[in-house]
Structures are given as C-alpha cells and as structure tokens.
C-alpha cells in the first residue's frame, strides 16, 4: 500500500521593509555618492571664493556652517529614528524641542544652574513626554493610519506652541552662557557656545550610533525597523520598542534644544524653523537613515552659510530649499537612502 505524501505550504514570509537605520546601499555605492557630494561641495566653496573675493569670509562661513550643521544633524537623528522604526512623520518634533528650550530657560532662571547642566533635567523630561505622547496618542488604533498620525502630531504641535505662548508670553527669552569665549581658528572666529554645541551633538550622535549597533536593545530596534512582524515572531516586544524609540527620538530633540539655547533667542514658535530644517536634513540624508542624518545636517549647515555669500540680503533658507528640491528630483530616496 503506497503512502500518499502531500506537499504542505509554509506560511508566507512577512515582507521586509529594508529601511536601514545605520546605512543604505553597499559601501562602494555610498563611497561613490560621498565622492560626488564632496566634489560638489568643493565646487560650491570655489564659487563662493570667486563671488566674495575673500578667503577669510568663505572660511568663516564653512566653519560656522559645519558647527551649526552638527546641531541640525542631532535634531534630525531623533526625527529620522522615529520615522525609520515607526513610520511616523512627527510634525510635533519642533514644538517638543521648544518645550525643552523653555525647560532649560526655566531651570536656569529658577536655580542659576549652568545651562548645559540642564541636560540632566530636559533630556529625561523629553524622554518621558515622548513616551507619554506615543503611548497616549499614537500607540493605539487611533494613531495607526498615516492620516491620523499627521493630524495628531500637527494638532499637538499647535497645542504645545499656544500653551507656551499662554504661559511664557511672546516676549523673546535668552539663555546666557557663563564664561563664554571666542577663539581664532586659522582666522575664523569661533564662539565657545558653537563649539560646545557641535561637540555635544557629535558625542550624543556617537552614543546613539553605539546604542543601535552594540546593544541588545539597539539590535531589537533595527530588527523592528527592518521587519516588525518578523521581530515580533522571535519574541521582541514591538509595542515597547516603538514607545522607547519615540521617547529616544524626542530626547535627542531635548538634548539639541539645550545645546542650541545659548545660540538663539528662545520663543514659543522657534521650533517651527528647526522643524523645517530637520525635515530637509532627513530627506537629504535618506528617510530613516541615522548616519545619513548627521551628514545631511553638516551639508545643510554649509549650504545655509554659503547662501548668505551667494545671495546678499536674502534668506539662507532659499539655498536650503533649492538643494532640497534638486535632491528630491534627482534622488528622491536621499543621498544615502536605498533605492526601492
């Protein structure tokens, strides 16, 4: 008697999103694009030299742009981390950054603490606020669709900004940095506050990179970003990873806010400007690409400063948006994103 064997079908494999948090295409392709980008930057600096006729002016713009670009990169890292894992385009990111600035301002005014020591207050506070926002507003079924996420984060942004206006008023605030100094770097004047902000942004960015690459929790984050259903099948608590990732991204905004506070005039609507720049950086570096966000921030910082040389008296955002549109047209997945 023969045995009849039937071929059983295995369940379909969940689709992999393939959105890398730490890199995009292969090393060769990334190096090629980096070389092209470096060549374009060198050409832009050469044109600025011809336009201004002063090497010192251009060098000052390059140094200032790189220092500010590191801060932009840190803000964008939190935004792109949230998108890379949760697929949430967080329009409230800038408003949460403004909240952190006012926390730093309030702590300095109330206690006389050094502004940078308010990191110990602002970062945990933004972490908890981020966790509460995700768990309370975005983690349930109400925040499941893209349309709801956009409306919720936009509404939250308006609510936070108007709350700050109501409690602190529209009068601009300043956070003074005690013992601030300036020094000359091959002729360029570098304020100590900008140098501290750049160094802090690089250190926090390196810590985030280490968290994603070298820790067990970072492995869980990357697994959820690549394939949430597959990660859940092997025992990863996806909901917990989502909440903590949103909280970490928000905490990055809090850290950037404290570092930037001595450099800007603090107003309730200041987050809007940083929000726009952060979204440009995220798209430039590649949506969901943490490493690309840092590089994109440095590039946007340079573009901002060189634009002031190209277009006297014009807004530096003109150059930023010009680069943004060119990248969207030629490479919509970003400089370091992976082609779908």
Secondary structure, DSSP 8 states (H G I E B T S, - for coil): --------------------SS--S-HHHHHHHHHHHHHHHHHHHHHHHHHH--HHHHHHHHHHHHHHHHHHHHHHHHHHHHHHHH----TTHHHHHHHHHHHHHHHHHHH---GGGGHHHHHHHHHHHHHHHIIIIISSGGG-SHHHHHHHHHHHHHHHHHHHHHHH-SS-B----TT--EEEETTEEEEHHHHHHHHHHHHHHHHHHHHHHHSHHHHHHHHHHH-HHHHHHTT--HHHHHHHHHHHHHHHHHHHHHHHHTTS-B-TTHHHHHHHHHHHHHHHH-TT-HHHHHHHHHHHHHHHHHHHHHSTTS-THHHHHHHHHHHHHH-TT-SSS---
